[in-house]
Structure formats: C-alpha cells, structure tokens
Amino acid sequence: MSDADTANGDDGPEMVQINLRLSKAFLEDIDTTWQEQGFNSRSEFLRYAARDAVKHPEFSREGWKQIAASEHDLRSGDAELVFREEVVEMMDRDENDE
C-alpha cells in the first residue's frame, strides 16, 4: 500500500485535512452520488475518486466527457443501450466481413 492510499485505523498513513471549494450545485451532485453508491461518507467518496484519478491517469478527462455525453444521450432517448453480447456479435460480424 502506498502513502497515497487511505486506511481505517491507527496503522494507516497519517490523514491530512484539506479545504476544497466547490459550487453548491456540484456539492449536491456529489452528495447524491456518494449516498446512491453506498459510500459511508462524502470524504470516503472523494478519497476514492481522487485515488482512482491518481492510480489510473490513462483514463483522461476526455474519457469522462465521453461517458457523460453517452449517459446524457441514453437518458434523453438520443441513443440506445447496447449489451455486451450485441457488441461482441457486431465485432464478430465485422471480422467475418474482412
């Protein structure tokens, strides 16, 4: 476990408090998200999100934008949900066409 990881209890790394300024609307979105996803607290959720961003930098901001756009399209009815099996089938058809 690296120093950047968090732990519960006295054996883990020293925790440091930081201040973070967010818009009220964004904080409300964060609060809704951590509660819906079953995190114990806002802090736990934000640590998880920060750890993910640090450990997986290859997943860029552009990737998040694409996911958000896709989610918007699904919710607005501009796109249809495609299941894994359908994608695999489409890939198999493309390979057979070559």
Backbone as CSV, one residue per row, in Angstrom:
resi,resn,N_x,N_y,N_z,CA_x,CA_y,CA_z,C_x,C_y,C_z
1,MET,0.850,-1.174,0.000,0.000,0.000,0.000,0.892,1.233,0.000
2,SER,0.611,2.214,-0.865,1.441,3.406,-0.928,1.005,4.423,0.116
3,ASP,1.814,5.456,0.284,1.456,6.520,1.210,0.210,7.269,0.764
4,ALA,-0.114,7.174,-0.523,-1.297,7.863,-1.038,-2.582,7.112,-0.716
5,ASP,-2.454,5.841,-0.366,-3.640,5.068,-0.027,-4.154,5.484,1.339
6,THR,-5.446,5.279,1.532,-6.029,5.578,2.837,-6.364,4.284,3.535
7,ALA,-6.444,4.346,4.836,-6.763,3.153,5.613,-7.604,3.546,6.805
8,ASN,-8.296,2.579,7.353,-9.071,2.803,8.559,-8.255,2.298,9.741
9,GLY,-8.100,3.116,10.729,-7.386,2.667,11.911,-6.063,3.357,12.077
10,ASP,-5.384,3.026,13.189,-4.128,3.676,13.553,-2.948,3.200,12.735
11,ASP,-3.044,2.057,12.066,-1.922,1.507,11.325,-1.744,2.164,9.952
12,GLY,-2.726,2.917,9.498,-2.686,3.517,8.172,-1.862,4.787,8.149
13,PRO,-1.764,5.374,6.977,-0.997,6.603,6.828,-1.672,7.758,7.570
14,GLU,-0.876,8.755,7.908,-1.406,9.929,8.581,-2.369,10.649,7.647
15,MET,-3.536,10.991,8.146,-4.537,11.698,7.351,-4.336,13.194,7.530
16,VAL,-4.435,13.935,6.421,-4.279,15.378,6.434,-5.569,15.993,5.912
17,GLN,-6.049,16.992,6.609,-7.273,17.654,6.186,-6.951,18.728,5.159
18,ILE,-7.780,18.821,4.108,-7.623,19.873,3.100,-8.940,20.628,2.972
19,ASN,-8.867,21.820,2.425,-10.069,22.596,2.127,-10.269,22.598,0.624
20,LEU,-11.508,22.509,0.207,-11.827,22.418,-1.205,-13.054,23.275,-1.463
21,ARG,-12.975,24.152,-2.450,-14.117,24.999,-2.791,-14.838,24.406,-4.001
22,LEU,-16.146,24.212,-3.854,-16.986,23.676,-4.916,-18.260,24.504,-4.982
23,SER,-18.895,24.517,-6.138,-20.188,25.182,-6.223,-21.200,24.370,-5.409
24,LYS,-22.221,25.033,-4.936,-23.239,24.359,-4.139,-23.916,23.255,-4.960
25,ALA,-24.192,23.544,-6.240,-24.851,22.551,-7.096,-23.973,21.316,-7.278
26,PHE,-22.673,21.521,-7.455,-21.767,20.383,-7.626,-21.684,19.570,-6.343
27,LEU,-21.633,20.242,-5.212,-21.593,19.530,-3.933,-22.870,18.712,-3.727
28,GLU,-23.999,19.245,-4.146,-25.250,18.485,-4.053,-25.190,17.241,-4.936
29,ASP,-24.594,17.367,-6.136,-24.417,16.199,-7.011,-23.511,15.163,-6.356
30,ILE,-22.435,15.628,-5.738,-21.512,14.725,-5.044,-22.240,14.002,-3.913
31,ASP,-23.012,14.747,-3.125,-23.729,14.140,-2.002,-24.727,13.094,-2.480
32,THR,-25.434,13.390,-3.549,-26.379,12.417,-4.101,-25.643,11.172,-4.562
33,THR,-24.520,11.368,-5.237,-23.755,10.251,-5.795,-23.193,9.349,-4.708
34,TRP,-22.537,9.923,-3.692,-21.926,9.052,-2.677,-22.987,8.272,-1.923
35,GLN,-24.129,8.875,-1.698,-25.188,8.170,-0.983,-25.780,7.058,-1.844
36,GLU,-26.024,7.357,-3.130,-26.584,6.344,-4.027,-25.630,5.175,-4.235
37,GLN,-24.326,5.449,-4.206,-23.348,4.398,-4.462,-22.912,3.671,-3.201
38,GLY,-23.473,4.013,-2.079,-23.247,3.253,-0.855,-21.972,3.576,-0.098
39,PHE,-21.390,4.746,-0.345,-20.223,5.136,0.447,-20.692,5.559,1.831
40,ASN,-19.808,5.459,2.819,-20.166,5.806,4.191,-20.184,7.304,4.440
41,SER,-19.444,8.059,3.625,-19.367,9.496,3.835,-18.913,10.191,2.559
42,ARG,-19.093,11.493,2.546,-18.609,12.318,1.440,-17.084,12.192,1.335
43,SER,-16.399,12.232,2.472,-14.931,12.139,2.469,-14.452,10.823,1.876
44,GLU,-15.106,9.724,2.251,-14.723,8.423,1.709,-14.874,8.422,0.188
45,PHE,-15.976,8.970,-0.301,-16.215,9.031,-1.737,-15.153,9.871,-2.440
46,LEU,-14.844,11.048,-1.896,-13.852,11.923,-2.532,-12.455,11.304,-2.505
47,ARG,-12.102,10.610,-1.424,-10.809,9.902,-1.386,-10.766,8.834,-2.471
48,TYR,-11.856,8.093,-2.616,-11.941,7.046,-3.630,-11.777,7.654,-5.027
49,ALA,-12.489,8.742,-5.298,-12.417,9.390,-6.613,-11.013,9.929,-6.877
50,ALA,-10.392,10.548,-5.881,-9.035,11.082,-6.050,-8.036,9.950,-6.262
51,ARG,-8.167,8.873,-5.502,-7.262,7.733,-5.638,-7.379,7.129,-7.035
52,ASP,-8.611,7.010,-7.534,-8.829,6.491,-8.880,-8.149,7.368,-9.929
53,ALA,-8.280,8.681,-9.779,-7.685,9.612,-10.738,-6.157,9.513,-10.734
54,VAL,-5.558,9.305,-9.564,-4.100,9.210,-9.452,-3.589,7.862,-9.946
55,LYS,-4.292,6.790,-9.601,-3.824,5.452,-9.965,-4.123,5.083,-11.411
56,HIS,-5.063,5.783,-12.030,-5.450,5.461,-13.412,-5.434,6.726,-14.277
57,PRO,-4.273,7.369,-14.385,-4.214,8.621,-15.160,-4.472,8.414,-16.649
58,GLU,-4.365,7.173,-17.108,-4.618,6.907,-18.518,-6.089,7.139,-18.878
59,PHE,-6.955,7.137,-17.871,-8.352,7.443,-18.117,-8.497,8.951,-18.006
60,SER,-8.511,9.592,-19.139,-8.397,11.041,-19.218,-9.706,11.766,-18.956
61,ARG,-9.576,13.049,-18.837,-10.744,13.909,-18.699,-11.652,13.747,-19.921
62,GLU,-11.037,13.564,-21.092,-11.802,13.359,-22.316,-12.645,12.082,-22.206
63,GLY,-12.082,11.044,-21.600,-12.843,9.813,-21.387,-14.064,10.048,-20.527
64,TRP,-13.911,10.835,-19.461,-15.053,11.154,-18.604,-16.099,11.946,-19.376
65,LYS,-15.650,12.872,-20.229,-16.591,13.660,-21.029,-17.381,12.761,-21.971
66,GLN,-16.720,11.787,-22.562,-17.401,10.867,-23.465,-18.442,10.034,-22.718
67,ILE,-18.090,9.589,-21.527,-19.043,8.828,-20.717,-20.243,9.698,-20.355
68,ALA,-19.983,10.938,-19.946,-21.076,11.844,-19.587,-21.977,12.114,-20.790
69,ALA,-21.377,12.323,-21.956,-22.171,12.564,-23.167,-23.008,11.343,-23.515
70,SER,-22.424,10.167,-23.400,-23.167,8.935,-23.677,-24.322,8.755,-22.697
71,GLU,-24.063,9.039,-21.433,-25.106,8.943,-20.412,-26.247,9.911,-20.718
72,HIS,-25.887,11.121,-21.120,-26.903,12.117,-21.481,-27.735,11.628,-22.665
73,ASP,-27.067,11.102,-23.682,-27.771,10.590,-24.855,-28.734,9.468,-24.484
74,LEU,-28.298,8.572,-23.588,-29.177,7.480,-23.156,-30.395,8.008,-22.417
75,ARG,-30.166,8.947,-21.508,-31.271,9.477,-20.702,-32.240,10.314,-21.525
76,SER,-31.738,10.986,-22.549,-32.607,11.842,-23.367,-33.280,11.076,-24.492
77,GLY,-32.921,9.802,-24.667,-33.532,8.989,-25.705,-32.858,9.125,-27.060
78,ASP,-31.718,9.823,-27.111,-30.994,10.008,-28.372,-30.101,8.819,-28.707
79,ALA,-30.001,7.859,-27.812,-29.165,6.673,-28.043,-29.832,5.481,-27.377
80,GLU,-29.442,4.302,-27.806,-29.983,3.081,-27.223,-28.879,2.339,-26.484
81,LEU,-29.253,1.686,-25.400,-28.314,0.870,-24.642,-27.975,-0.372,-25.445
82,VAL,-26.686,-0.675,-25.530,-26.234,-1.858,-26.258,-25.595,-2.796,-25.241
83,PHE,-26.019,-4.040,-25.249,-25.482,-5.010,-24.312,-24.186,-5.607,-24.834
84,ARG,-23.369,-6.104,-23.924,-22.065,-6.666,-24.251,-22.168,-7.711,-25.359
85,GLU,-23.142,-8.580,-25.232,-23.297,-9.661,-26.207,-23.524,-9.111,-27.615
86,GLU,-24.271,-8.002,-27.700,-24.518,-7.391,-29.005,-23.237,-6.810,-29.590
87,VAL,-22.406,-6.215,-28.746,-21.142,-5.650,-29.209,-20.230,-6.760,-29.711
88,VAL,-20.139,-7.849,-28.963,-19.309,-8.985,-29.372,-19.805,-9.531,-30.703
89,GLU,-21.104,-9.645,-30.845,-21.684,-10.139,-32.101,-21.355,-9.199,-33.261
90,MET,-21.450,-7.892,-33.016,-21.117,-6.918,-34.066,-19.645,-7.021,-34.451
91,MET,-18.779,-7.225,-33.475,-17.339,-7.345,-33.756,-17.065,-8.606,-34.564
92,ASP,-17.732,-9.693,-34.212,-17.564,-10.948,-34.954,-18.004,-10.783,-36.404
93,ARG,-19.117,-10.076,-36.631,-19.587,-9.847,-37.997,-18.588,-9.018,-38.789
94,ASP,-17.999,-7.983,-38.143,-17.011,-7.139,-38.825,-15.788,-7.947,-39.219
95,GLU,-15.332,-8.837,-38.345,-14.164,-9.663,-38.637,-14.458,-10.632,-39.775
96,ASN,-15.659,-11.174,-39.826,-16.037,-12.129,-40.883,-16.199,-11.445,-42.240
97,ASP,-16.515,-10.131,-42.235,-16.694,-9.394,-43.470,-15.348,-9.093,-44.151
98,GLU,-14.274,-9.153,-43.419,-12.958,-8.802,-43.970,-12.354,-9.880,-44.794
